[in-house]
Amino acid sequence: GTTGAPKGATLSHHNIVNNAYLVGNRVGYPWKPHTRICVPVPLYHCFGSVGGGILMAVHGVTLVFPSAGYNGKANLEAMESE
């Protein structure tokens, strides 16, 4: 949880790749050609690394990085233009 003391979690290579594979299948990336994912979070964040980088490698999706830091307006502009 986020309210207790910080604790580390060990993730295996299989766990991370399998997570990206199953999430991508669940949202339909294998059946949606030319999919683009807006990644507004840093790559050290779980969504940025697994939901972005690994999904890209496993499912061949395109990642869009709207700005160097979080910028809500840039996110909306990237989604509209892409």
Secondary structure by P-SEA (a helix, b strand, c coil): cccccbbbbbbcaaaaaaaaaaaaaaaccccccbbbbbbcccccccccccccaaaaaacbbbbbbccccccaaaaaaaaaac
